[in-house]
Amino acid sequence: MKQKIVIKVQMNCDKCTRKALKIASKANGVNSVAIEGSDRDQLVVIGEGIDSANLTCSLRKKLCYAALWSVEEVKAKPKPDPIPKPTSSTCSCGCRQLPICPQYAPYPMLYEARVYDYTSSPSFCPIM
């Protein structure tokens, strides 16, 4: 069972903050440690099978003041439903196969046409 423990700790300087984080992170079963609260005086510990009383006593020995505020169970977030795959054929970009793929421009349509010149007097001069 994953649990979230909030301990109010007196942390006046950065050294005290680092010491509290170090003590909490060394406890058995701890997954994450963070500092919260408006005055940044709450130590939030998340993990499995943590002895909250023992952790509070360890912090009290090193930092002089520590009070256990709350212990609560952390519930797992529900997984979102997977997006169903389209049953129709798809192109290389993954979009549904439409008459024209929206990602790629269609191939240009080229037509071959012969042009006939029906002038009455053909000239063999290329300049004129």
C-alpha positions as CSV (number, residue, x, y, z in Angstrom):
1,M,0.0,0.0,0.0
2,K,1.5,3.3,-1.1
3,Q,1.2,6.0,1.5
4,K,1.8,9.8,1.7
5,I,3.2,11.0,5.0
6,V,3.3,14.8,5.9
7,I,5.7,15.8,8.7
8,K,6.0,19.4,10.0
9,V,9.7,20.1,10.5
10,Q,11.4,23.2,11.7
11,M,13.8,24.1,8.9
12,N,15.4,27.5,9.4
13,C,18.3,27.3,6.9
14,D,19.4,25.4,3.8
15,K,21.6,23.1,5.9
16,C,18.6,21.9,7.9
17,T,16.5,21.4,4.8
18,R,19.2,19.2,3.2
19,K,19.6,17.3,6.4
20,A,15.9,16.6,6.6
21,L,15.7,15.5,3.0
22,K,18.8,13.2,3.5
23,I,17.3,11.6,6.6
24,A,13.9,11.0,5.0
25,S,15.4,9.6,1.7
26,K,17.5,7.0,3.7
27,A,14.4,5.5,5.3
28,N,13.2,2.1,4.1
29,G,10.5,2.0,1.4
30,V,10.7,5.7,0.5
31,N,10.0,6.5,-3.2
32,S,10.0,10.3,-3.2
33,V,10.7,13.2,-0.8
34,A,9.5,16.8,-1.2
35,I,9.1,20.0,0.7
36,E,5.8,21.8,0.6
37,G,3.7,24.3,2.6
38,S,3.5,28.0,2.6
39,D,6.5,28.4,4.9
40,R,8.3,25.4,3.3
41,D,8.1,23.6,6.6
42,Q,6.3,20.4,5.6
43,L,8.2,17.3,4.5
44,V,6.1,15.1,2.2
45,V,7.3,11.5,2.0
46,I,5.8,9.0,-0.4
47,G,6.5,5.3,-0.4
48,E,5.5,1.8,0.6
49,G,5.7,0.3,4.1
50,I,7.3,3.4,5.7
51,D,7.4,3.5,9.5
52,S,6.1,7.0,10.1
53,A,6.7,7.1,13.8
54,N,10.3,5.9,13.4
55,L,10.9,8.5,10.7
56,T,9.5,11.3,12.8
57,C,11.7,10.3,15.8
58,S,14.8,10.3,13.5
59,L,14.0,13.8,12.3
60,R,13.3,14.9,15.9
61,K,16.7,13.7,17.0
62,K,18.6,15.5,14.3
63,L,16.5,18.7,13.9
64,C,15.0,19.2,17.4
65,Y,11.4,19.6,16.2
66,A,9.3,17.3,14.0
67,A,5.6,16.6,14.3
68,L,3.6,14.0,12.3
69,W,0.7,15.7,10.6
70,S,-0.9,13.1,8.4
71,V,-0.6,9.7,6.9
72,E,-2.9,8.8,4.0
73,E,-3.1,6.2,1.3
74,V,-2.2,7.3,-2.2
75,K,-4.6,6.0,-4.8
76,A,-3.4,5.1,-8.2
77,K,-4.6,7.2,-11.1
78,P,-7.0,5.4,-13.4
79,K,-5.5,4.7,-16.8
80,P,-7.2,6.4,-19.7
81,D,-9.0,4.2,-22.2
82,P,-6.8,3.4,-25.2
83,I,-7.7,5.0,-28.4
84,P,-9.2,2.5,-30.8
85,K,-7.3,1.8,-34.0
86,P,-9.2,2.6,-37.2
87,T,-10.2,-0.5,-39.0
88,S,-9.8,1.1,-42.5
89,S,-6.5,1.1,-44.3
90,T,-4.0,3.8,-43.4
91,C,-1.2,5.5,-45.3
92,S,2.4,5.8,-44.2
93,C,1.6,8.9,-42.0
94,G,-1.1,7.0,-40.1
95,C,-4.1,8.9,-41.3
96,R,-7.2,7.1,-42.6
97,Q,-7.0,6.4,-46.2
98,L,-9.1,9.0,-48.0
99,P,-9.1,9.7,-51.7
100,I,-6.3,12.2,-51.1
101,C,-4.0,12.0,-48.1
102,P,-4.1,15.4,-46.2
103,Q,-0.4,15.3,-45.3
104,Y,1.0,14.8,-48.8
105,A,0.2,16.7,-51.9
106,P,-1.3,14.6,-54.7
107,Y,0.9,13.7,-57.7
108,P,0.5,16.2,-60.6
109,M,-1.6,15.0,-63.4
110,L,0.4,15.2,-66.7
111,Y,-1.2,14.9,-70.1
112,E,0.6,14.5,-73.3
113,A,-0.7,16.6,-76.2
114,R,0.7,17.0,-79.7
115,V,0.6,20.5,-81.2
116,Y,0.2,20.8,-84.9
117,D,1.1,23.9,-86.8
118,Y,-1.1,24.4,-89.8
119,T,0.5,27.5,-91.3
120,S,0.1,27.8,-95.0
121,S,3.7,28.7,-95.8
122,P,6.2,26.8,-93.8
123,S,9.5,28.7,-93.3
124,F,12.7,26.9,-92.9
125,C,14.5,29.8,-91.2
126,P,14.6,29.3,-87.4
127,I,14.8,33.0,-86.6
128,M,11.7,34.0,-88.6
